[in-house]
Amino acid sequence: MHGHEETQAPKEYWEGRYGGEQVWSGEVNDVLADIAATLTPGDALDLGCGEGADVIWLAERGWRCVGVDISEAALARARQAAAGRGIGGYRVGFVAHDLADFEPSATFDLVTASFLHSRVELPRREILRRAVGWVNPAGSLLMTAHAAPPPWADEARKRAFLPVDPEGEIAGLDLPHGAWETRLAEIRLRKAVGPDGVEGELEDSVVLLRRLV
Ligand SMILES: C[S@@+](CC[C@H](N)C(=O)[O-])C[C@H]1O[C@@H](n2cnc3c(N)ncnc32)[C@H](O)[C@@H]1O
């Protein structure tokens, strides 16, 4: 989403970000809910799961889901939220790891990344490229990302913003020819409320790919 406007080490930055109050709404991302509802539940992996709302939503709908995030503080909140809803055991797992050098020990029917953005160093494209190899045949890769800065962003933020577009997202993956099918590649608009209570519309880049072989 942003250029690397801050110089902190990623772990330090994100632990600080999650160090206070709950950061996100606790609600599943609309795109994930909309799209995962059309898929057959199986094993899922959520990249940069934050406080775990998407993982919990998937687990409650029959998926076995692992969330990975660099922040222990975020995952502590995610684990607490899952336990509070009676979800545990084999249905959910939360792994604290830097995705820059993460290698899962299994493959998945769904790999999802909702707003895997950072204001500090994050090799997003490389991570997603590797994630292609973590998807089972007939499985899906879902990437939801900010396609534009929020309307309430200040000028500095707008300048530092690195928008994601669906075509660029797919091109960046270097997919092997004939091995993947594009199910969705579009911009979706979403109403949201900014920090000062101002209403605005956000643009999400949504890409859903299906592995054929
Ligand atoms: C914008 S938040 C999105 C969180 C969540 N997916 C959601 O939609 O609410 C980005 C998440 O990516 C995580 N993250 C950033 N860099 C990471 C890295 N190198 N490895 C693992 N997680 C990272 C952050 O800790 C944060 O939780």
The ligand as an SDF file (V2000), in Angstrom:
LIG
                    3D

 27 29  0  0  0  0  0  0  0  0999 V2000
   -2.8480   -4.1650    6.9320 C   0  0  0  0  0  0  0  0  0  0  0  0
   -2.6820   -5.5010    8.0450 S   0  0  0  0  0  0  0  0  0  0  0  0
   -3.9710   -6.6320    7.5050 C   0  0  0  0  0  0  0  0  0  0  0  0
   -4.3710   -7.6020    8.5830 C   0  0  0  0  0  0  0  0  0  0  0  0
   -5.4770   -8.5840    8.2100 C   0  0  0  0  0  0  0  0  0  0  0  0
   -5.1500   -9.4040    7.0650 N   0  0  0  0  0  0  0  0  0  0  0  0
   -6.7640   -7.8490    7.9700 C   0  0  0  0  0  0  0  0  0  0  0  0
   -7.2360   -7.8060    6.8360 O   0  0  0  0  0  0  0  0  0  0  0  0
   -7.3080   -7.2940    8.9360 O   0  0  0  0  0  0  0  0  0  0  0  0
   -1.1850   -6.2650    7.4670 C   0  0  0  0  0  0  0  0  0  0  0  0
   -0.7540   -7.4420    8.3470 C   0  0  0  0  0  0  0  0  0  0  0  0
    0.4210   -8.0040    7.7950 O   0  0  0  0  0  0  0  0  0  0  0  0
    1.2990   -8.3360    8.8520 C   0  0  0  0  0  0  0  0  0  0  0  0
    2.6640   -8.3190    8.3130 N   0  0  0  0  0  0  0  0  0  0  0  0
    3.3390   -7.2630    7.8180 C   0  0  0  0  0  0  0  0  0  0  0  0
    4.5690   -7.6240    7.4340 N   0  0  0  0  0  0  0  0  0  0  0  0
    4.6640   -8.9660    7.6720 C   0  0  0  0  0  0  0  0  0  0  0  0
    5.6830   -9.9310    7.4830 C   0  0  0  0  0  0  0  0  0  0  0  0
    6.8700   -9.5970    6.9570 N   0  0  0  0  0  0  0  0  0  0  0  0
    5.4350  -11.2090    7.8290 N   0  0  0  0  0  0  0  0  0  0  0  0
    4.2360  -11.5490    8.3710 C   0  0  0  0  0  0  0  0  0  0  0  0
    3.2360  -10.6860    8.5720 N   0  0  0  0  0  0  0  0  0  0  0  0
    3.4470   -9.4060    8.2360 C   0  0  0  0  0  0  0  0  0  0  0  0
    1.0750   -7.2660    9.8890 C   0  0  0  0  0  0  0  0  0  0  0  0
    1.4810   -7.6260   11.1730 O   0  0  0  0  0  0  0  0  0  0  0  0
   -0.4230   -7.0440    9.7740 C   0  0  0  0  0  0  0  0  0  0  0  0
   -1.1300   -7.8390   10.6690 O   0  0  0  0  0  0  0  0  0  0  0  0
  1  2  1  0
  2  3  1  0
  2 10  1  0
  3  4  1  0
  4  5  1  0
  5  6  1  0
  5  7  1  0
  7  8  2  0
  7  9  1  0
 10 11  1  0
 11 12  1  0
 11 26  1  0
 12 13  1  0
 13 14  1  0
 13 24  1  0
 14 15  1  0
 14 23  1  0
 15 16  2  0
 16 17  1  0
 17 18  1  0
 17 23  2  0
 18 19  1  0
 18 20  2  0
 20 21  1  0
 21 22  2  0
 22 23  1  0
 24 25  1  0
 24 26  1  0
 26 27  1  0
M  CHG  2   2   1   9  -1
M  END
$$$$
